[in-house]
């Protein structure tokens, strides 16, 4: 579903991606791990066409991202759960969830968009009365669920999750991980997740890819992660201060 071939990206003199090669199969849940500032978010932006690579090719369902003519139709294939939920404070919850259904190529009648929003809120465990509340009236966990409902509102083929459990307590993080796994399987969607949370990795990944030094250092099934003979991967998943990954002291 998603293929990156020799993707490079620099900002000025700073090289971020130095030849990324990655394939994500249709219906697969792939989790990208790696230290802060290694280029995980830049990679997602390149896939979405928000950032143009300096070199290399990216294809989505066989079509090159750079050759995609209808941007609105292209982006309509994606859903996104942003870090921190990133809800619009001035809009009630249902309008946040139905944001894409109220405008653009996916536009639906207002009453229909509201019905879909309430249905998606139910799917993530929130009652219909939440629909008319504002984000500031909700807890962090509820806001994250609203963000998840928005990500799936238009039934996308591909869903990106950016640090889905950041700022949540361990129990709520477990609930969100379970919801993500269930929803991705139910929808048959292709999922790409960025996270530092190894509990999330084990809960939602089919495959894991470690980005380090601007390249994919290791890529394989989550079941093989702990026994992989790679010192970079081992240091990251164990959280050790000692190893080939340099730490600031």
N, C-alpha and C positions, 0 to 999 in steps of 0.2 A: 504493500500500500504506500509506503514511504521509502525512498531510497536516496541516500546522500553519497556522492562519489567524489572523493578528493576535494572536499569543500574547504576553502581558505577564506578567512576574513580578518582584516586588520583595521584598526582605527588609528590613523597617523602611523607612528613608529611602533605601536603596540600590536603585536600579532596575537590574535585570540584563537582562531581556528587555523590549524596548520595541516590540513589534509584529512578531514573527517570522512570516514567511510562507515555507513550504517544502513542496515535494511530492517524495516519493521513490517512484518507480514500482516495481511488483512486479518482483523479480528484478534490480533495479539495485543497484550498489555506489556509494553516495554518501559522500564524505569531507567532514567539516566541519573547516575550518581557521580560525585566528584566534588572537590573543594570549592569554596566560594571564589568567584572570579575566574573560573576555568572556562567559561563560555557556554554554559548550558542554556541560559536564556537567549543568548545570541543565536544559538543553533535553532531554537524554536522560532525566533523571529525570521531567520532565513527561510525556514520551511513555509512560513506564512507569507513570505514575500515582503515583509515589512523592512527587512534589511537585505541588500543585494550582496551576495558573495563576490569576492574578488576573482575567485577561480573555482572551478568545479561545477557539478550539476546536481540539482535536486528534482526528483520527480514524485508526484503524488498520483497514485493510481495510473501510472504510466505516462502522465503528462508533465512536461517540464514546467516548474513553477514560473520561470522567467518568460515562458511562452503563453501563459494563461491570459487570454484576452479579456474575459468578463470577470473582473475582480470580485464583484458582488456575488456572483454565482460560485466562484472559487471559495471565497471565505464562508459562504453559507454551508459548506460541507464540514466546517469545524465548529466545535464547541470548546469553551475555555473556562476552567476554574482558576481564577487568579489568586495569587498569594494575598492573604488578608481579605479575601472575598471581593474587595473593590466594588462595593455596591454604591449606587447613586443615592446620596443622603436625602435629596429633595423629592425622590419618587417613592410611593408606597411599594411594599414588597411585591405585589402582583405585577406592577409595571416594571420592576427590576427583572423579574423572571421572564416576563413577556417582551423584554426590550426589543429583541430582533423581530418579534411577531407584530410589532406595531409600526414597523418602518421597512423600507427597502423591498427587495424581491420576495421576501418571505411574509410580507404584510398580510395580516388577517383582519377581519372585522373586530372591533374592540371587544365586543361581548364574547366572541369566540376565543380571542387571545387571553382574556381573563379566565375562561373555563379551562383552557390548557394550562395556564399558570397554576391554578388551584389543584389541578390533577397532578402536576409535577411536584408541587409542594407536598401533597399527600405521599407521593412516591419517596420523598426523602424524610418522611416522618413528621411533617408539620401540618397542623390542622388548618382548615379554611379560614378561621378567624385571624390568622397571621397575615393573610393577604392584604388587609387594609392598614396594617401597622407600618411604621417607618423603620429603616435599619437601626437607628439609634435606640429603638425600644427593645431590641433583641440582644441576647447574649452572643458571645463570640462563636459558640458552637452552632447556634441557630442561624447566624449570619453566614457561616460556612455552608450550611445546608441550603440556604437560599441561593448562594453562589453556585452550588451543585445543581439545583433545580434550573437555574438560568442556563447553565452549560448544556443541559439535555433538553431544553424547552423545544428546540427546533428539530429534535431527533437527528443529530449530526452523525456522519459516518466516522469522524475522527474527533477524539476529545483530548485536549491537553490539560494536564493538572500541574500547576506550578506550586510546589511546596504545600500540598493540600492540608497538612496537619500542623503547620506553623502556628504557634500561639495557643494551641489547645491542650487541655490536660490529657493525661494518658487514656482515660476512659473515653472521652469524647473523640480523641484521635482514633481509637479503636473502632468507634461507631462509624466515623467518616470513612476509614479504610474499608470496612465491611460494606458500606453503601456503595463506594466506588467499585469495588469488585463485583457486587451483585448487578449493578446497573450496566457496567461494561459488558458483562456476560449476557444479560437480558437483551441488550440492544444489538449485540454482535458488533459493537464498535471497535475501532482500532484506537488504542490508548497510548499516549506518550506522557510520562510523568517525570517531573524533576523533584527530587527530594534528598534531604540529608538524613532522614529518619529511617534507620535500618528496619524498624518494626513495620513501617509502611511498605518498604521494599519487599519484605517477606510475605506481606499480606496481599499485595495487589499485582506483583510482577509475574509474568510468564518468562520474560527474558530481562536481563540486566546488562547495561552498557556503562562502563566507567570512562568518563572523559577526563584526561589528564595531559597537560602539556600540549593542548590543542588538538589531540588525537584521541580516538577511542582506544583505550589501553587494553580493555578486556570486554568481551561480549559473549554471553552464553545464557543457558537456562538458570533460573534462580536456584534450582536444586544443586547446581554445580558450583555455586558461588563460594561456599565455605571451604571447598576442597581444591579450588583453583590454585595452581602453583604460580601466583603472581604477587610479588612483595608489595606492590602499590595497592592492589585490591585488598590484600590481607590487612595492611596497615589502616586503610580507610574503614573497612567494616568492623575492625576491632577497636578503632579509635585510639590506637597507640601513638604516643608522641615520638616513638623511635621507628625509623624506617626511611625509605628513599624519598618520601614526600617531605619536603622541607617545611618546618614550622617556625613561626616568628616567636622568638623568646623575649 
